[in-house]
Amino acid sequence: MQQQEGPRLCPAADAVVVVLDTNVVLDWLVFRDPGFAPLAAQLDGGAWAWHATAAMRAELADVLPRLTWRGSAIVCEHTLTKFDRKAVIVGAAPLPPGADARRACRDPDDQKFLDLACQLPARWLFSRDQAVLERARDLRPWGVEVLSPAQWRRQHPT
């Protein structure tokens, strides 16, 4: 019998706001990358609140059926259910004043992650995508640190 996850809890008022791009979500929820474990502990323990949009969920739903892992098809609905339970879904809103083309991503599909991180603002935007990571300096004025999970682990050893 498969253990079911409980209902999603509201994030604590003092939880650190983070944004995860699709590849990082896959590493966490699908591939269970052990390198993501310290970050998962922060998310699962409630110290961090992962924020996402409907467009981010739609991108994950589009990617999942195209993946195979160890020869088996990915169970899409199970992963999307985990997404729904763990993410705080927010709507897109106008960007803060001063959010201009300096912050634009060269990959239009990744723009939504940068926009949400600035809009919230998030403490961290986690990505392994070079097009997102190269915008790190441009998001600092909004208080957003853009880094890979590996970079975060090096900066925050346990």
MDAnalysis code that builds the backbone (N, CA, C; Angstrom):
import MDAnalysis as mda
import numpy as np

u = mda.Universe.empty(474, n_residues=158, atom_resindex=np.repeat(np.arange(158), 3), trajectory=True)
u.add_TopologyAttr("name", ["N", "CA", "C"] * 158)
u.add_TopologyAttr("resid", np.arange(1, 159))
u.add_TopologyAttr("resname", ["MET", "GLN", "GLN", "GLN", "GLU", "GLY", "PRO", "ARG", "LEU", "CYS", "PRO", "ALA", "ALA", "ASP", "ALA", "VAL", "VAL", "VAL", "VAL", "LEU", "ASP", "THR", "ASN", "VAL", "VAL", "LEU", "ASP", "TRP", "LEU", "VAL", "PHE", "ARG", "ASP", "PRO", "GLY", "PHE", "ALA", "PRO", "LEU", "ALA", "ALA", "GLN", "LEU", "ASP", "GLY", "GLY", "ALA", "TRP", "ALA", "TRP", "HIS", "ALA", "THR", "ALA", "ALA", "MET", "ARG", "ALA", "GLU", "LEU", "ALA", "ASP", "VAL", "LEU", "PRO", "ARG", "LEU", "THR", "TRP", "ARG", "GLY", "SER", "ALA", "ILE", "VAL", "CYS", "GLU", "HIS", "THR", "LEU", "THR", "LYS", "PHE", "ASP", "ARG", "LYS", "ALA", "VAL", "ILE", "VAL", "GLY", "ALA", "ALA", "PRO", "LEU", "PRO", "PRO", "GLY", "ALA", "ASP", "ALA", "ARG", "ARG", "ALA", "CYS", "ARG", "ASP", "PRO", "ASP", "ASP", "GLN", "LYS", "PHE", "LEU", "ASP", "LEU", "ALA", "CYS", "GLN", "LEU", "PRO", "ALA", "ARG", "TRP", "LEU", "PHE", "SER", "ARG", "ASP", "GLN", "ALA", "VAL", "LEU", "GLU", "ARG", "ALA", "ARG", "ASP", "LEU", "ARG", "PRO", "TRP", "GLY", "VAL", "GLU", "VAL", "LEU", "SER", "PRO", "ALA", "GLN", "TRP", "ARG", "ARG", "GLN", "HIS", "PRO", "THR"])
u.atoms.positions = np.array([
    [0.839, -1.170, 0.000],
    [0.000, 0.000, 0.000],
    [0.891, 1.242, 0.000],
    [0.521, 2.192, -0.825],
    [1.297, 3.422, -0.962],
    [0.852, 4.425, 0.088],
    [1.824, 5.040, 0.746],
    [1.505, 6.031, 1.755],
    [1.034, 7.309, 1.082],
    [-0.052, 7.863, 1.553],
    [-0.569, 9.108, 0.992],
    [-0.069, 10.284, 1.810],
    [0.163, 11.368, 1.121],
    [0.569, 12.590, 1.797],
    [-0.670, 13.250, 2.374],
    [-0.461, 13.972, 3.463],
    [-1.563, 14.680, 4.094],
    [-1.922, 15.932, 3.329],
    [-2.926, 16.637, 3.789],
    [-3.327, 17.868, 3.120],
    [-2.224, 18.914, 3.229],
    [-2.195, 19.792, 2.251],
    [-1.195, 20.860, 2.242],
    [-1.539, 21.856, 3.335],
    [-0.536, 22.219, 4.103],
    [-0.712, 23.184, 5.173],
    [-0.379, 24.574, 4.656],
    [-0.972, 25.580, 5.253],
    [-0.620, 26.952, 4.908],
    [0.791, 27.214, 5.412],
    [1.583, 27.934, 4.626],
    [2.949, 28.205, 5.082],
    [2.941, 29.121, 6.303],
    [3.960, 28.947, 7.119],
    [4.107, 29.812, 8.289],
    [4.328, 31.245, 7.826],
    [3.860, 32.186, 8.619],
    [3.991, 33.596, 8.260],
    [5.450, 34.002, 8.095],
    [6.353, 33.337, 8.817],
    [7.768, 33.682, 8.735],
    [8.554, 32.771, 7.793],
    [7.854, 31.952, 7.010],
    [8.534, 31.053, 6.071],
    [9.217, 31.872, 4.978],
    [10.407, 31.439, 4.612],
    [11.172, 32.088, 3.548],
    [10.533, 31.716, 2.214],
    [10.259, 32.704, 1.374],
    [9.624, 32.479, 0.081],
    [10.683, 32.089, -0.951],
    [10.422, 30.967, -1.649],
    [11.327, 30.504, -2.699],
    [10.529, 30.192, -3.960],
    [11.223, 30.244, -5.104],
    [10.671, 29.859, -6.398],
    [11.594, 28.789, -6.964],
    [11.014, 27.739, -7.531],
    [11.770, 26.635, -8.127],
    [11.432, 26.534, -9.596],
    [12.455, 26.435, -10.457],
    [12.145, 26.215, -11.871],
    [11.796, 24.747, -12.089],
    [11.319, 24.424, -13.265],
    [10.797, 23.092, -13.548],
    [11.835, 21.997, -13.370],
    [13.066, 22.216, -13.803],
    [14.086, 21.174, -13.646],
    [14.378, 20.882, -12.183],
    [14.364, 21.902, -11.350],
    [14.584, 21.706, -9.919],
    [13.405, 20.955, -9.308],
    [12.191, 21.285, -9.734],
    [11.004, 20.556, -9.262],
    [11.114, 19.082, -9.639],
    [11.547, 18.805, -10.866],
    [11.727, 17.414, -11.292],
    [12.779, 16.705, -10.442],
    [13.901, 17.380, -10.178],
    [14.938, 16.781, -9.329],
    [14.378, 16.395, -7.974],
    [13.520, 17.241, -7.432],
    [12.956, 17.024, -6.102],
    [11.833, 15.989, -6.102],
    [10.795, 16.245, -6.898],
    [9.576, 15.443, -6.799],
    [9.591, 14.162, -7.628],
    [10.390, 14.115, -8.678],
    [10.388, 12.938, -9.547],
    [11.643, 12.096, -9.337],
    [12.801, 12.717, -9.507],
    [14.050, 11.966, -9.485],
    [14.622, 11.803, -8.085],
    [14.056, 12.521, -7.127],
    [14.495, 12.436, -5.727],
    [16.013, 12.553, -5.614],
    [16.542, 13.568, -6.270],
    [17.980, 13.839, -6.283],
    [18.468, 14.029, -4.853],
    [19.418, 13.198, -4.401],
    [19.914, 13.355, -3.029],
    [20.567, 14.711, -2.784],
    [21.057, 15.351, -3.831],
    [21.635, 16.679, -3.683],
    [20.608, 17.728, -3.313],
    [19.343, 17.443, -3.549],
    [18.274, 18.376, -3.204],
    [17.773, 18.154, -1.771],
    [18.211, 17.095, -1.129],
    [17.693, 16.729, 0.196],
    [17.765, 17.863, 1.222],
    [18.874, 18.616, 1.326],
    [18.889, 19.694, 2.323],
    [17.846, 20.773, 2.034],
    [17.587, 21.035, 0.768],
    [16.577, 22.020, 0.410],
    [15.181, 21.454, 0.671],
    [14.992, 20.178, 0.348],
    [13.707, 19.519, 0.604],
    [13.373, 19.546, 2.089],
    [14.391, 19.383, 2.922],
    [14.158, 19.431, 4.371],
    [13.616, 20.802, 4.790],
    [14.139, 21.867, 4.183],
    [13.643, 23.213, 4.483],
    [12.191, 23.373, 4.037],
    [11.888, 22.839, 2.841],
    [10.530, 22.935, 2.302],
    [9.564, 22.064, 3.099],
    [9.946, 20.816, 3.326],
    [9.065, 19.887, 4.036],
    [8.865, 20.285, 5.497],
    [9.884, 20.915, 6.081],
    [9.795, 21.335, 7.479],
    [9.054, 22.646, 7.692],
    [8.710, 23.327, 6.597],
    [7.942, 24.566, 6.712],
    [8.773, 25.828, 6.877],
    [10.106, 25.698, 6.878],
    [10.944, 26.901, 6.988],
    [10.864, 27.729, 5.713],
    [10.633, 27.052, 4.599],
    [10.492, 27.717, 3.306],
    [9.094, 27.475, 2.763],
    [8.593, 28.436, 1.993],
    [7.309, 28.303, 1.292],
    [7.584, 28.443, -0.203],
    [7.316, 27.374, -0.939],
    [7.533, 27.353, -2.385],
    [6.317, 27.976, -3.057],
    [6.543, 29.037, -3.812],
    [5.480, 29.725, -4.540],
    [5.606, 29.429, -6.028],
    [4.474, 29.248, -6.668],
    [4.431, 28.934, -8.098],
    [3.156, 29.528, -8.691],
    [3.095, 29.513, -10.016],
    [1.904, 30.004, -10.723],
    [1.272, 28.854, -11.499],
    [0.075, 29.092, -11.994],
    [-0.595, 28.095, -12.828],
    [0.230, 27.801, -14.083],
    [0.911, 28.803, -14.619],
    [1.751, 28.587, -15.804],
    [2.921, 27.657, -15.496],
    [3.450, 27.728, -14.293],
    [4.540, 26.837, -13.897],
    [4.031, 25.404, -13.769],
    [2.841, 25.250, -13.215],
    [2.248, 23.919, -13.117],
    [1.972, 23.367, -14.509],
    [1.467, 24.207, -15.402],
    [1.180, 23.772, -16.774],
    [2.455, 23.322, -17.481],
    [3.559, 24.028, -17.253],
    [4.832, 23.610, -17.860],
    [5.240, 22.236, -17.346],
    [5.117, 22.002, -16.054],
    [5.441, 20.689, -15.489],
    [4.536, 19.618, -16.083],
    [3.241, 19.914, -16.191],
    [2.295, 18.951, -16.774],
    [2.636, 18.642, -18.223],
    [3.200, 19.591, -18.934],
    [3.612, 19.384, -20.325],
    [4.882, 18.540, -20.410],
    [5.806, 18.744, -19.481],
    [7.096, 18.042, -19.507],
    [6.975, 16.589, -19.038],
    [6.198, 16.339, -18.021],
    [6.138, 15.009, -17.407],
    [5.858, 13.865, -18.387],
    [4.885, 13.968, -19.287],
    [4.609, 12.827, -20.174],
    [5.758, 12.508, -21.129],
    [6.666, 13.448, -21.316],
    [7.783, 13.231, -22.236],
    [8.984, 12.591, -21.556],
    [8.920, 12.411, -20.259],
    [10.041, 11.841, -19.522],
    [9.873, 10.344, -19.325],
    [10.991, 9.681, -19.299],
    [11.021, 8.299, -18.824],
    [12.154, 8.220, -17.832],
    [11.994, 7.369, -16.869],
    [12.989, 7.234, -15.814],
    [13.135, 5.761, -15.507],
    [14.354, 5.269, -15.688],
    [14.640, 3.850, -15.475],
    [13.691, 2.970, -16.280],
    [13.381, 3.427, -17.502],
    [12.569, 2.623, -18.403],
    [11.078, 2.664, -18.141],
    [10.632, 3.370, -17.117],
    [9.200, 3.422, -16.802],
    [8.654, 4.814, -17.082],
    [7.432, 4.865, -17.495],
    [6.785, 6.163, -17.704],
    [6.589, 6.838, -16.347],
    [6.766, 8.131, -16.319],
    [6.555, 8.898, -15.098],
    [5.054, 8.929, -14.798],
    [4.724, 8.788, -13.551],
    [3.325, 8.870, -13.141],
    [2.979, 10.348, -12.985],
    [2.396, 10.897, -14.033],
    [2.153, 12.345, -14.102],
    [1.229, 12.844, -13.006],
    [0.115, 12.202, -12.834],
    [-0.871, 12.697, -11.864],
    [-0.322, 12.680, -10.445],
    [0.465, 11.673, -10.113],
    [1.049, 11.612, -8.775],
    [1.974, 12.806, -8.546],
    [2.800, 13.124, -9.531],
    [3.725, 14.252, -9.411],
    [2.964, 15.567, -9.342],
    [1.936, 15.712, -10.168],
    [1.149, 16.949, -10.130],
    [0.395, 17.086, -8.808],
    [-0.021, 15.977, -8.230],
    [-0.660, 16.025, -6.910],
    [0.333, 16.502, -5.862],
    [1.573, 16.016, -5.943],
    [2.610, 16.503, -5.018],
    [2.840, 17.999, -5.211],
    [2.892, 18.429, -6.468],
    [3.043, 19.856, -6.766],
    [1.924, 20.638, -6.084],
    [0.687, 20.183, -6.279],
    [-0.470, 20.887, -5.729],
    [-0.449, 20.954, -4.201],
    [0.081, 19.931, -3.566],
    [0.122, 19.897, -2.106],
    [1.262, 20.722, -1.530],
    [2.331, 20.857, -2.288],
    [3.530, 21.500, -1.743],
    [3.686, 22.958, -2.162],
    [3.120, 23.343, -3.286],
    [3.296, 24.708, -3.789],
    [2.175, 25.624, -3.310],
    [2.539, 26.857, -3.059],
    [1.563, 27.913, -2.807],
    [1.326, 28.556, -4.171],
    [0.148, 28.336, -4.735],
    [-0.154, 28.855, -6.068],
    [-0.603, 30.309, -5.949],
    [0.064, 31.163, -6.693],
    [-0.255, 32.586, -6.686],
    [-0.510, 33.034, -8.119],
    [-1.228, 34.108, -8.254],
    [-1.491, 34.667, -9.571],
    [-0.373, 35.611, -9.994],
    [-0.270, 35.800, -11.267],
    [0.704, 36.768, -11.786],
    [0.185, 38.163, -11.471],
    [1.087, 39.032, -11.135],
    [0.736, 40.417, -10.810],
    [1.752, 41.329, -11.482],
    [1.450, 42.607, -11.532],
    [2.434, 43.528, -12.122],
    [3.762, 43.438, -11.390],
    [4.834, 43.580, -12.133],
    [6.156, 43.569, -11.533],
    [6.399, 44.857, -10.767],
    [7.315, 44.809, -9.810],
    [7.612, 46.017, -9.043],
    [8.187, 47.110, -9.931],
    [8.058, 48.356, -9.509],
    [8.646, 49.453, -10.286],
    [10.135, 49.206, -10.505],
    [10.586, 49.505, -11.708],
    [11.994, 49.333, -12.031],
    [12.331, 47.993, -12.635],
    [11.377, 47.075, -12.693],
    [11.628, 45.774, -13.324],
    [11.621, 45.995, -14.826],
    [12.778, 45.967, -15.411],
    [12.893, 46.320, -16.820],
    [13.614, 45.226, -17.595],
    [14.017, 45.555, -18.798],
    [14.640, 44.585, -19.698],
    [15.966, 44.041, -19.170],
    [16.612, 44.720, -18.228],
    [17.851, 44.186, -17.662],
    [17.608, 42.833, -17.016],
    [16.380, 42.578, -16.611],
    [16.019, 41.363, -15.922],
    [15.447, 40.315, -16.881],
    [15.356, 40.660, -18.155],
    [14.745, 39.756, -19.133],
    [15.619, 38.522, -19.362],
    [14.972, 37.383, -19.476],
    [15.659, 36.117, -19.704],
    [15.745, 35.855, -21.203],
    [16.877, 35.333, -21.644],
    [17.022, 35.049, -23.075],
    [16.147, 33.884, -23.517],
    [15.666, 33.066, -22.567],
    [14.727, 31.992, -22.885],
    [13.344, 32.434, -22.402],
    [12.452, 32.784, -23.329],
    [11.130, 33.286, -22.916],
    [10.351, 32.314, -22.025],
    [10.593, 31.014, -22.170],
    [9.898, 30.035, -21.326],
    [10.289, 30.147, -19.853],
    [11.457, 30.709, -19.588],
    [11.938, 30.843, -18.214],
    [11.588, 32.180, -17.576],
    [11.041, 33.103, -18.359],
    [10.746, 34.442, -17.843],
    [9.790, 34.400, -16.653],
    [8.860, 33.474, -16.673],
    [7.855, 33.409, -15.602],
    [8.490, 33.187, -14.227],
    [9.617, 32.478, -14.171],
    [10.281, 32.230, -12.889],
    [10.931, 33.511, -12.366],
    [11.581, 34.245, -13.260],
    [12.195, 35.515, -12.879],
    [11.126, 36.524, -12.447],
    [10.042, 36.586, -13.217],
    [8.967, 37.532, -12.906],
    [8.354, 37.255, -11.539],
    [8.053, 35.982, -11.265],
    [7.439, 35.663, -9.977],
    [8.401, 35.952, -8.832],
    [9.661, 35.604, -8.993],
    [10.635, 35.840, -7.929],
    [10.714, 37.331, -7.586],
    [10.673, 38.195, -8.599],
    [10.697, 39.644, -8.355],
    [9.378, 40.138, -7.783],
    [8.284, 39.594, -8.284],
    [6.952, 40.035, -7.865],
    [6.721, 39.779, -6.386],
    [7.184, 38.655, -5.847],
    [6.828, 38.273, -4.482],
    [7.383, 39.212, -3.405],
    [8.571, 39.595, -3.261],
    [9.781, 39.012, -3.815],
    [10.184, 37.748, -3.051],
    [10.837, 36.857, -3.774],
    [11.349, 35.621, -3.180],
    [12.744, 35.865, -2.620],
    [13.115, 35.092, -1.630],
    [14.492, 35.148, -1.109],
    [15.432, 34.456, -2.098],
    [14.980, 33.277, -2.595],
    [15.794, 32.514, -3.532],
    [14.959, 32.047, -4.713],
    [15.581, 32.063, -5.882],
    [15.063, 31.419, -7.089],
    [16.062, 30.324, -7.412],
    [15.608, 29.069, -7.335],
    [16.484, 27.931, -7.590],
    [16.311, 27.441, -9.016],
    [17.446, 27.287, -9.699],
    [17.447, 26.827, -11.082],
    [18.779, 26.159, -11.385],
    [18.770, 25.290, -12.375],
    [20.015, 24.748, -12.930],
    [20.188, 25.243, -14.359],
    [19.278, 26.060, -14.818],
    [19.257, 26.548, -16.194],
    [20.175, 27.773, -16.316],
    [21.142, 27.706, -17.223],
    [22.099, 28.799, -17.385],
    [21.417, 30.117, -17.746],
    [20.357, 30.057, -18.548],
    [19.654, 31.287, -18.937],
    [19.059, 31.995, -17.724],
    [18.648, 31.241, -16.717],
    [18.116, 31.831, -15.483],
    [19.263, 32.261, -14.579],
    [20.246, 31.400, -14.403],
    [21.359, 31.693, -13.495],
    [22.130, 32.954, -13.899],
    [22.215, 33.211, -15.199],
    [22.968, 34.389, -15.638],
    [22.260, 35.706, -15.311],
    [21.026, 35.656, -14.883],
    [20.283, 36.865, -14.491],
    [20.460, 37.185, -13.004],
    [21.276, 36.431, -12.300],
    [21.404, 36.578, -10.842],
    [21.700, 38.023, -10.432],
    [22.664, 38.653, -11.047],
    [23.042, 40.016, -10.670],
    [21.874, 40.981, -10.863],
    [21.085, 40.757, -11.913],
    [19.992, 41.674, -12.221],
    [18.812, 41.549, -11.261],
    [18.692, 40.419, -10.551],
    [17.587, 40.256, -9.601],
    [17.949, 40.693, -8.185],
    [19.219, 40.934, -7.930],
    [19.641, 41.347, -6.576],
    [18.947, 42.616, -6.089],
    [18.693, 43.622, -6.970],
    [18.003, 44.819, -6.463],
    [16.622, 44.529, -5.872],
    [16.012, 43.400, -6.230],
    [14.709, 43.018, -5.681],
    [14.865, 42.089, -4.485],
    [16.106, 41.879, -4.052],
    [16.345, 41.006, -2.904],
    [16.298, 39.532, -3.226],
    [16.347, 39.190, -4.511],
    [16.253, 37.797, -4.949],
    [17.647, 37.279, -5.271],
    [17.990, 36.145, -4.676],
    [19.245, 35.481, -4.992],
    [18.923, 34.302, -5.916],
    [19.546, 34.297, -7.084],
    [19.334, 33.242, -8.074],
    [20.525, 32.307, -8.005],
    [20.259, 31.035, -7.719],
    [21.345, 30.078, -7.631],
    [20.846, 28.661, -7.821],
    [21.779, 27.771, -8.095],
    [21.439, 26.360, -8.238],
    [21.374, 25.740, -6.843],
    [20.718, 24.585, -6.712],
    [20.731, 23.896, -5.421],
    [22.158, 23.595, -4.950],
    [23.050, 23.252, -5.875],
    [24.441, 22.966, -5.496],
    [25.124, 24.212, -4.945],
    [24.877, 25.364, -5.559],
    [25.454, 26.616, -5.049],
    [24.929, 26.911, -3.646],
    [23.637, 26.692, -3.431],
    [23.050, 26.932, -2.117],
    [23.689, 26.015, -1.071],
    [23.868, 24.744, -1.413],
    [24.468, 23.802, -0.459],
    [25.893, 24.229, -0.084],
    [26.657, 24.725, -1.067],
    [28.016, 25.180, -0.773],
    [27.999, 26.406, 0.153],
    [27.030, 27.276, -0.032],
    [26.944, 28.496, 0.776],
    [26.350, 28.244, 2.151],
    [25.569, 27.164, 2.295],
    [24.872, 26.855, 3.541],
    [25.129, 25.415, 3.953],
    [26.373, 25.076, 4.277],
    [26.661, 23.690, 4.658],
    [25.932, 23.321, 5.949],
    [25.515, 22.072, 6.025],
    [24.777, 21.633, 7.219],
    [25.694, 21.030, 8.243],
])
